[in-house]
Structures are given as C-alpha cells and as structure tokens.
Amino acid sequence: MSDERMGLRERKKQETRNALSWAAVRLAAERGLDAVRVEDIAAEVCVSPRTFNNYFASKSEAIAARHLERARQIAVELRARPESEPLWEAITNATLARFGLSEGTGEREPEQQWLDGVRLMVSEPALRGEFFKANAMADAELAAAIAERTGTDVEHDLYPRLVSGAVGAAMAAAIGHWLHAAEPTPMAPLLRDALHQLASGLPVP
C-alpha cells in the first residue's frame, strides 16, 4: 500500500474516532450518561457497534478521548514553538493555542461541545476514572516535551514532571474556576494568570 493511501486511511480512522467521541459527548450531555448506549453513539455516526468497539472500550473512554486529545496537543504545540522562546512563555502560548484562545485578548472561548464534555467528566462519578487516566497520559507526554526543550531527562530529572504536573494543576484550577464562576468569566486571562503564577515560582533550571 502506498504512503498516500496509508495516510488517507489513517486520516479516515482518526475522523471516525473523533466523530464517535463527539457523538458520545453530545448524546451524554443531552440525555444523561446512563441513558446513552454504545448502539446510540454508533448510530449517530452511521457505523456499527462493532466499529465503535474497535476504537473505544466504553462510552466513558469515548467521552474522555476529547479531553485527552486536546491535552496531548499541548505537547505537540510546545515542540513547535520557537527555540528562542522562554520556556514558560512557550508553555503559555502552547496551552492557549490548543484551547483556541490565542487570538486577541481571549474573547474567543472554547467550543460548546468540549465544555459539555468537561462538565460531564467533572460531574459524573462513572467518568472520573477515565478523566484521571487521560490526565496521566497527557501529563507524561507534556513532561517529555518539556524535557526535550530544557535538556533534562524525563526519567531521571524531577524538573520536567514537576513542571508538567504543575501545568496540569493550573489548567484544572482555571477550568474549575471558569465553570463555577458566578458571573461569566473569559478563560484566557484565567489560564494566563495561573501559568504566570507558576512561572514566577518555578524558574528554568
């Protein structure tokens, strides 16, 4: 099989995975998690339940996949930042970019589907295990990207995992504050503030 055909096949698989994950989020937000079956999610994407099971072990994993993908992309974005950019500036820009908040001053907010997924994961006990698993996987990938950028060793040096864990905690705190704020609050300033406070206390080695 040619590289071009293989690339097209992989893109279609990723598109199907994304569509199933978004369908799981949308249906669970509309009906409640317990009222959604794997068959319902598959039908939304016009595939069979067997196809769903080729991508996800459960509807909980399908919902958490959207959060995982966005979090993992922060590591991808960090690797793409200019080498001359200071670490914490690069982390902040990478984080805001993956949340769709890098334009202007933050008026542009994350899409509603993703917000629905986050609300589900923090409110549904059945989803918390997948949520924690997704966070752990994303944390490991970000730590590896930080190690590459700082010339440290992710296996032997504390710094990359410390920074990665702190970034994850900052994001969780900012998102939690944003979700539960009494008045509508732009997310971008919250993320910037949280990461700025970390940068002030965790200098580059």
C-alpha positions in Angstrom: 0.0 0.0 0.0 1.3 3.4 -1.0 2.2 6.0 1.7 -0.5 8.3 0.2 -3.2 5.6 0.6 -1.9 4.7 4.1 -2.1 8.4 5.0 -5.7 8.7 3.7 -6.7 5.5 5.6 -5.2 6.8 8.9 -6.9 10.2 8.4 -10.3 8.5 7.9 -9.7 6.4 11.0 -8.9 9.5 13.0 -12.0 11.2 11.6 -14.2 8.3 12.7 -12.6 8.2 16.1 -13.3 11.9 16.5 -16.8 11.7 15.3 -17.6 8.8 17.7 -16.1 10.7 20.6 -18.0 13.9 19.8 -21.2 11.9 19.4 -20.7 10.3 22.8 -20.2 13.7 24.4 -23.2 15.2 22.7 -25.6 12.4 23.5 -24.5 12.1 27.1 -24.9 15.9 27.6 -28.4 15.8 26.1 -29.8 12.6 27.7 -27.5 11.8 30.7 -24.7 9.2 30.6 -26.9 6.3 31.8 -29.4 6.8 29.0 -26.9 6.5 26.2 -25.9 3.2 24.8 -23.0 2.3 22.6 -25.5 1.5 19.9 -26.8 5.0 20.1 -23.4 6.5 19.7 -22.6 4.3 16.7 -25.9 5.1 15.0 -25.1 8.9 15.3 -22.0 8.3 13.1 -23.7 5.7 10.9 -21.3 2.9 11.9 -21.9 -0.4 13.7 -21.4 -1.0 17.4 -18.6 -3.3 16.4 -16.8 -0.4 14.7 -17.3 1.7 17.9 -15.6 -1.1 19.9 -12.7 -1.1 17.5 -11.9 2.5 18.7 -13.1 2.6 22.3 -13.6 0.1 25.2 -16.5 2.0 26.6 -18.6 5.2 26.2 -16.7 6.7 29.1 -13.4 6.3 27.2 -15.0 7.8 24.1 -16.0 10.9 26.1 -12.7 11.3 27.8 -10.9 11.0 24.4 -11.8 14.6 23.5 -10.2 15.9 26.7 -7.1 13.7 26.2 -6.6 14.8 22.6 -6.8 18.4 23.4 -4.4 18.0 26.4 -1.9 15.9 24.3 -1.8 18.5 21.6 -0.3 21.0 24.1 2.9 18.9 24.0 2.7 18.9 20.1 2.3 22.7 20.1 5.1 23.2 22.7 7.5 21.3 20.4 6.5 23.6 17.5 7.2 26.8 19.5 10.4 28.7 18.5 13.5 27.5 20.4 14.3 31.1 21.4 11.0 31.5 23.3 11.4 31.2 27.1 10.0 28.0 28.5 7.1 29.5 30.4 6.1 31.8 27.6 6.2 28.8 25.2 4.1 26.7 27.6 1.5 29.5 28.0 1.3 30.1 24.2 1.0 26.4 23.5 -1.7 26.0 26.1 -3.8 28.9 24.9 -3.4 27.8 21.3 -4.8 24.3 22.0 -7.7 25.9 23.8 -8.4 28.1 20.9 -7.6 31.2 23.0 -4.5 32.6 21.3 -6.3 35.2 19.2 -6.8 38.7 20.6 -7.5 39.1 24.3 -9.5 35.9 24.9 -13.0 36.8 23.8 -13.0 33.7 21.7 -14.0 30.9 24.1 -13.7 27.1 23.7 -16.4 25.3 21.7 -19.6 24.2 23.5 -19.1 20.5 22.7 -15.8 20.4 24.6 -17.3 22.3 27.5 -20.1 19.8 27.7 -17.6 17.1 27.8 -15.6 18.7 30.7 -18.8 19.3 32.7 -19.7 15.6 32.2 -16.3 14.4 33.3 -16.2 16.5 36.5 -19.9 15.8 37.4 -20.3 12.1 36.6 -18.6 9.7 39.0 -18.6 7.0 36.3 -16.4 9.2 34.1 -13.8 10.3 36.7 -11.6 7.2 36.3 -11.2 7.8 32.5 -10.7 11.5 33.2 -7.8 10.8 35.6 -6.3 8.3 33.1 -6.5 10.8 30.3 -4.8 13.4 32.5 -2.0 11.0 33.4 -1.3 10.2 29.8 -1.3 13.8 28.8 1.0 14.7 31.7 3.5 12.1 30.6 3.6 13.5 27.0 3.9 17.1 28.2 6.8 16.1 30.5 8.6 14.5 27.6 8.2 17.7 25.5 9.5 19.8 28.5 12.5 17.6 29.0 13.4 18.0 25.3 13.1 21.7 25.5 15.1 22.1 28.7 17.8 19.4 28.0 16.7 17.4 31.0 15.9 13.7 31.4 12.3 12.8 31.9 13.3 9.5 33.6 16.0 10.8 35.9 15.3 14.5 36.5 12.4 15.8 38.6 12.0 19.1 36.7 10.1 18.0 33.6 7.5 16.0 35.5 7.2 18.7 38.2 6.5 21.4 35.6 4.1 19.1 33.6 2.2 18.3 36.8 2.0 21.9 37.8 0.8 22.9 34.3 -2.0 20.3 34.6 -3.0 21.5 38.0 -3.0 25.1 36.8 -5.3 24.2 33.9 -7.6 22.2 36.2 -7.8 25.1 38.6 -8.5 27.6 35.8 -11.1 25.4 34.2 -12.8 24.7 37.5 -12.9 28.4 38.4 -14.3 29.2 34.9 -17.0 26.5 35.1 -18.3 27.5 38.5 -17.9 31.3 38.3 -21.0 33.2 39.5 -20.5 35.6 36.6 -19.3 34.7 33.0 -15.5 35.0 33.0 -13.2 34.7 30.0 -11.0 31.6 30.3 -7.9 33.1 28.6 -7.0 35.5 31.4 -7.5 32.7 34.0 -5.1 30.4 32.2 -2.6 33.1 31.7 -2.7 34.1 35.3 -2.4 30.6 36.6 0.6 29.8 34.4 2.2 33.2 35.2 2.0 32.4 38.9 3.7 29.1 38.3 6.4 30.7 36.2 7.2 33.1 39.0 7.9 30.2 41.3 9.4 27.6 39.1 12.4 29.1 37.2 14.0 27.2 34.3 16.9 25.1 35.6 
